[in-house]
Every structure is written in structure tokens, then in C-alpha cells.
Amino acid sequence: MICTLAECADPLIKTVKPDGAPNRAAWMAQSGFGVMTHYLISPQGNSLAEKTADLNRIVDAFDVEAYAKQIDETQADWVIFTLCQGTGFLSSRCEFLDKLEAGYTPKRDLIPEIGRELHERGKRLIIYLPGAHTGADPNVKRILGRGGDGYADRHNAFVRDYSQRLGRSCDGWWFDSCGQQDNTAWEKEMAACRAGNPDSVVAFSGAEFCASGGNLKPVCPIEDYHAGEIHLLEDGRIRTDFIWPPGEGIVISADAKLRKAGQAAQYYLPDSQFIGNVQWHCLLPIDLTFNPAVPNQYCHYTDKELFLFVDRVKSVGGAVTINVPIDLTNGHIPQDSHAQLVRLGRHLKSDRDHRK
């Protein structure tokens, strides 16, 4: 069973935000760490029918029990799992979309299965989606009429319907590629996310830690936890200068560090549990880059560097999710990435035991 705030409370972690509102995401700071896997399906075929058949074949092969067992072995406390991104096909059944236009969702209800398996192991599940107004997932946005009158309401209805179906098996949401909007619009999106679970935590990413030009505060000032997308660590610190585009002026320094010609490296570490009025959290990729200008090998860290970074974050009440690769043929996390997460889990448990 998942512990309540009272049961797993760390007296150093604030369960109230600076403005006096409840900190829904305090459990993320009180826990060890989270794991994210980008399960992105690009079904093959010459027609929609062939692609739908391939989509079903791929999703049917996902080994939920083995996936949940791997997460359990890492001692991670939550998972961020992709409903869709970029390919236009969902990883789990969605009757709301099927009624509008069939062919882009599988028959299998994969995400609720994962949620049940994780909850049985005392873990939480967060759903990943592209932001409502980004161009990602063109089929989903097209079906919902992106750019037309009432689109935001239709997108909220899509999220609300999925949230209601998931109920308490969904503990949160992480939205990618979001831009500025007023709080009324944010509130409507967050209400849709919480339709099935009023305690769901919600984050909207503006890539603030890697592409915001130095403005590290959340794009949504009223979200529950910072999306905190990171592209690169260096010496246990977050690199906040955006290395882009691929191949243009990107050089390797004498000490084998990634640099942009004429651009000084910039670094950041949190110094508080909150950034603005939001729970501090970051999403760190290892062994799989978020940025084509940052090759995968630069996203592989020694245990010493990774553990140092996680310890620094947790020492001020922050939270960390680590993104690792996933095998699309069966849903397994690759052995080397999984092994490092297992070692991180042991490291954090040792620290907790030592403090008792």
C-alpha cells in the first residue's frame, strides 16, 4: 500500500507551500526517487489498418509484471509513463478518441494495468502527455481540432475522460512543451487532470532548466511540482545553457566536456524545497538523451556523479525522476541502466537507515 503523508513524513519536508496552500507533491520530496520511461510507439504499415494492427502487436507484447518488478527492484517510489508523444499513437486504450476517430489507440488497457501493478507494490503512477497546445502527437491534436474554436475545452475533455477512467490508479500528470497562459486556463487543465483523483499532482514543462534563457521558475506558477527537464549534468550540477542546434558550433573541451563555441557553460543547483510556490523537482535522462545535440554517451554518469547530484537535490527537499531507456519489444528497462538505478536505490536506503 502507498503510505500517507503522515505515515511517511519527513519532518524536514514542508507539506504546506510558501503561500499556505497544501503541498500535494510533498510525497515526492519525502520519497526516494522516481523513474520515467518514454514508451513511444511508431507502428509500421502502409495503411492505417496495418499500423493499428502493428500497434496492437507491440502493446500486447509489453510485459507489465516484469516492468513493475524491475521498478520494484530499484526501490523507486513512482513512475512517469508515456500515454503518447510525437508518433500520433497512444500506448493504451482511449475510448474518448476512438469514438471520434478509431485506429490510433490499442485494444489493450495498458496504463491501468501498470497502475494496478505499481500500486500493489506501494508505488505511484504519473502520466506523461504533450502539452495541449504543442504540435506533438499530430493525430491526437488533429482529432481534437487543434486551432479551432473550443479546442482547449475538447482537449480538457479528453484528459478529464481519461482521468476519470483511471481514478486513483493515476497519481499525477506531466505535460511537455508548454507555454505561457493565464492562471484560469491552467486551472481548467488541472481540474481535468484531477477529475478521477483530486490528489493528483500536475506539472507543465517549459524546459526551464535547459532552454529558458535563465528563467528557471515554472512556466505555470500554480502547478504542484516543477517539471524540471534537464538535458545535461556536469560535475554533479545542472547545465542550464542550451546546447543547440546539433552539429553547429558544438565542440569538445580539453577536459572532454560538451561546449557551444563562444558560449560559457552555466550551472544550477537548487537551494530550497520550493522554486517560486512550487515543489522543486527535476527530470534527468541517463543513457538516453532528450537533446540531439547531446549524444547519449554524455548522458551516462558514474555512480559517484549521479549519487552526488541526487543527494544535493534531496538535501534541500527537492525531488528527482530519472528517465531511462525502455525496450519496445517487451517493456524491459535495459540491464545496465536498471543496474545503476538499483545501486541508486540502495544508496538512498543506506542514507535513510543511517539517519535513523
Stockholm file with secondary structure:
# STOCKHOLM 1.0

chainA/1-356         MICTLAECADPLIKTVKPDGAPNRAAWMAQSGFGVMTHYLISPQGNSLAEKTADLNRIVDAFDVEAYAKQIDETQADWVIFTLCQGTGFLSSRCEFLDKLEAGYTPKRDLIPEIGRELHERGKRLIIYLPGAHTGADPNVKRILGRGGDGYADRHNAFVRDYSQRLGRSCDGWWFDSCGQQDNTAWEKEMAACRAGNPDSVVAFSGAEFCASGGNLKPVCPIEDYHAGEIHLLEDGRIRTDFIWPPGEGIVISADAKLRKAGQAAQYYLPDSQFIGNVQWHCLLPIDLTFNPAVPNQYCHYTDKELFLFVDRVKSVGGAVTINVPIDLTNGHIPQDSHAQLVRLGRHLKSDRDHRK
#=GR chainA/1-356 SS CCCCTTTSCCTTSCSBCTTSSBCTTHHHHHSCCEEEECCCCCCCCSSHHHHHHHHHHHHHTCCHHHHHHHHHHHTCCEEEEESCCSSSCCSSCCHHHHHHSCSSSCSSCHHHHHHHHHHHTTCEEEEEEECTTSSCSHHHHHHTTTTSTTHHHHHHHHHHHHHHHHGGGCCEEEEESCCCCCHHHHHHHHHHHTSSCTTCEEEECCCHHHHSTTCCSCSSTTCSBCCCBCCCEETTEEECSCCCSTTSSEEECTTSCEEETTBCCCEECCCSSEETTEECEEEEESSSCSSTTSCGGGGCCCHHHHHHHHHHHHHTTCEEEEEECCCTTTCCCCHHHHHHHHHHHHHHHHHHHHHC
#=GC SS_cons         CCCCTTTSCCTTSCSBCTTSSBCTTHHHHHSCCEEEECCCCCCCCSSHHHHHHHHHHHHHTCCHHHHHHHHHHHTCCEEEEESCCSSSCCSSCCHHHHHHSCSSSCSSCHHHHHHHHHHHTTCEEEEEEECTTSSCSHHHHHHTTTTSTTHHHHHHHHHHHHHHHHGGGCCEEEEESCCCCCHHHHHHHHHHHTSSCTTCEEEECCCHHHHSTTCCSCSSTTCSBCCCBCCCEETTEEECSCCCSTTSSEEECTTSCEEETTBCCCEECCCSSEETTEECEEEEESSSCSSTTSCGGGGCCCHHHHHHHHHHHHHTTCEEEEEECCCTTTCCCCHHHHHHHHHHHHHHHHHHHHHC
//
